[in-house]
């Protein structure tokens, strides 16, 4: 699972986070370090599609929140991924 | 690394940076950055750019298509021109003495395409060519334009072992396809008649002139080429679309682009004004073998240094007087450079003034250009005569009469000229004549080679090129009648070196210079207002909060 968009959505599913917090969280739960360019490329696309939205903040760090549509999309992706994982695990099991 | 990545982040599109720059910088400040993050940011900027380039591409495509449609629409407003052609072939045995016949061919071509022959053809009732143009210009001038612009004679020679063949393709372009064909038919007929009648010499044995293709009926217009015009419109629209997208996406760049574009335009225009025009004149001679040998012997003398020095220094020519250009370049060059430097420094130090300056400059340019369009064009026609000493003394005696008030009044009121109609309604005709004599008619006398010989240049300036030419023609005729008493061009002391010219471009006003001066005045006015009235820069105007 290395799609930066899925990783960002998965990180925000836990709660609002700014860029650096997302970067840290993703590295922790997925073992993938997203570079600044990759992370903000994903944030830009997700915001354009309405799957995340900025949360009001006085700080330079801008937190983001996953939207309902974003949760729905993430749910579909996780379900689909789950089916793939289940099938692959079953097939890998010795007969 | 942080600094490098900071630089790289500037490569993101402006719109993206406006939205994300602060938080992106915060992320860069928080993260422990590595060199590979630089590549990551560069890649991200490239991807964003490519997304942004789609906008540029769309703008260019839309503007290109719009340009193509507009150009195509304009092309449909242009009248069609049709080209008819006929092909003649002259075939001669290789051993025949063909030089005599070739000379006849050339003479026939010259007679067929002479100004008088074409003028006669234009006025022939069955053809009745150029009816609208004939209302505005003498038929001789129309014949000249017809010969140089609309009739094309191409000669193709094919030397062979047994025979040699020369093909003549006669083409004529005209807005009416039927008249184009009829005119080519006439030209071929006249050419064949000129070849077979009225000239000494005989047709060498074995030679013949065949009409390979009689005058064609053009089915499709020769011009305008609407596809080419539409493609030009497309090519013009593409960069304009890109420019519009650039201005749209980078509004802060606009004053800079406008300022630098205007500065480049002014610099180039100033430089172009300093470069003198160069004109090419040529003469074509036909020589037989003996004359050619004599000419080759004479060449070192004619083109020798002494002769060229004499030519350069002869007063009527007075060639290469470049000093004044050097002075102009020496003075105006640094001045232009200094002004541009000051302008650049000003824009650099007061960036907020740029918008005002660009606005005033453009407004000044447009206003001055609009005013310049209201100023009528002035055209100068001239004729050049060569006079010997006796003729000159007769001419000097005739001058008060030719340029006398009564004669000028007659000239102004002659129905064919009808000069200064508006001015005549405002002031007495005698004053109009006096103004014309002192301001618009010029006689200049230059020494020339030969004892007592002089060159006289008669010129007239007027808002109508055809009337300017007609006045000069009239004055030349009157001087010829009164001073020489023999026809101009005859074997007398009065020779017409250059008949009254039809000016091709107006001598004034120079609208580019006026518009450029307008831009400069606009800039100066802007600076004065900004300095003394302390005008706020447009970007500094804060919106008034709602109550």
Interface residues (C-beta under 8 A of the other chain):
Chain A: X18 X19 X20 X23 X35 X36 X37 X38 X39 X40 X41 X43 X44 X59 X60 X61 X62
Chain B: X5 X16 X20 X22 X23 X24 X25 X26 X27 X28 X30 X31 X33 X36 X37 X39 X40 X41 X42 X43 X44 X45 X47 X48
